Amino acid sequence: MKQLQDEITAFLKERNWLDQYNHPKDLAISLSLEASELLECFQWKTSETALKENREDILKEVADVMIYALQIAESMGADGEEIIRLKLAGNRTRTWPKK
């Protein structure tokens, strides 16, 4: 995943966007906006209908969300894979309330 983060950073540098737009607050706002665009693909539809009608758009929005999430990690000097693994490990040790 670090290689992917490096590719994203290279893409941003090629366009001179890295210094202008690579701040955690701005990236978090952009991530939220992209997540809203993903949600819009499902609005007023069942999951099945949305996937049938909007599969390509949904996947594009998922990619946008993932790119922004990785950019946030990168801007903070973190490895995306490492923080995901740490989060999963923490989730495994949680005791979930029983109903």
C-alpha positions in Angstrom: 0.0 0.0 0.0 3.0 2.3 0.6 3.8 2.0 -3.1 0.2 3.2 -3.9 0.7 6.1 -1.5 3.9 6.9 -3.4 2.1 6.8 -6.7 -0.6 9.1 -5.5 2.1 11.5 -4.2 3.9 11.4 -7.5 0.6 12.1 -9.4 0.0 15.2 -7.1 3.6 16.4 -7.6 3.3 16.1 -11.4 0.3 18.5 -11.3 1.8 20.8 -8.7 -1.0 20.0 -6.3 0.9 18.5 -3.4 1.8 21.6 -1.6 -1.4 23.4 -2.4 -4.0 20.8 -1.4 -2.3 18.1 0.7 -3.3 19.4 4.2 -5.1 17.0 6.5 -8.1 19.3 7.1 -8.6 19.9 3.4 -8.2 16.2 2.6 -10.7 15.3 5.3 -13.2 17.7 3.8 -12.6 16.2 0.3 -12.9 12.7 1.6 -16.3 13.6 3.1 -17.5 15.1 -0.1 -16.4 12.1 -2.1 -18.1 9.8 0.4 -21.3 11.9 -0.1 -21.0 11.3 -3.9 -20.7 7.6 -3.2 -23.8 7.7 -1.0 -25.6 9.6 -3.8 -25.1 6.6 -6.1 -27.4 4.6 -3.7 -30.0 7.3 -3.0 -33.6 6.2 -3.5 -32.5 2.8 -4.8 -32.1 -0.7 -3.3 -28.5 -1.9 -3.1 -29.2 -4.3 -6.0 -30.7 -1.6 -8.2 -27.9 0.8 -7.4 -25.2 -1.7 -8.2 -26.9 -2.7 -11.4 -27.4 0.9 -12.6 -24.4 2.6 -11.1 -21.6 0.0 -10.7 -19.0 2.0 -12.6 -19.8 5.3 -10.8 -19.8 3.5 -7.4 -16.4 2.0 -8.0 -15.0 5.4 -9.1 -16.3 7.0 -5.9 -14.9 4.2 -3.8 -11.5 4.9 -5.5 -11.8 8.6 -4.7 -12.6 7.9 -1.1 -9.6 5.5 -0.8 -7.3 8.0 -2.5 -8.2 10.8 -0.1 -7.9 8.4 2.9 -4.4 7.4 1.8 -3.5 11.0 1.1 -4.4 11.9 4.7 -2.3 9.1 6.0 0.6 10.2 3.8 0.3 13.8 4.8 0.7 12.7 8.4 3.7 10.5 7.6 1.8 7.3 8.2 1.7 4.1 6.2 -1.9 3.3 5.2 -1.4 -0.5 5.4 0.1 -0.2 8.9 -2.6 1.9 10.3 -5.3 -0.4 8.9 -3.6 -3.4 10.3 -3.3 -1.7 13.7 -7.0 -0.8 13.6 -8.0 -4.4 12.7 -5.9 -5.7 15.5 -7.6 -3.3 17.9 -11.0 -4.3 16.6 -10.2 -8.0 17.1 -9.5 -7.5 20.8 -12.7 -5.6 21.5 -15.4 -7.3 23.6 -18.6 -6.6 21.8 -21.7 -6.2 24.0 -24.1 -9.2 23.8 -27.7 -8.6 23.3 
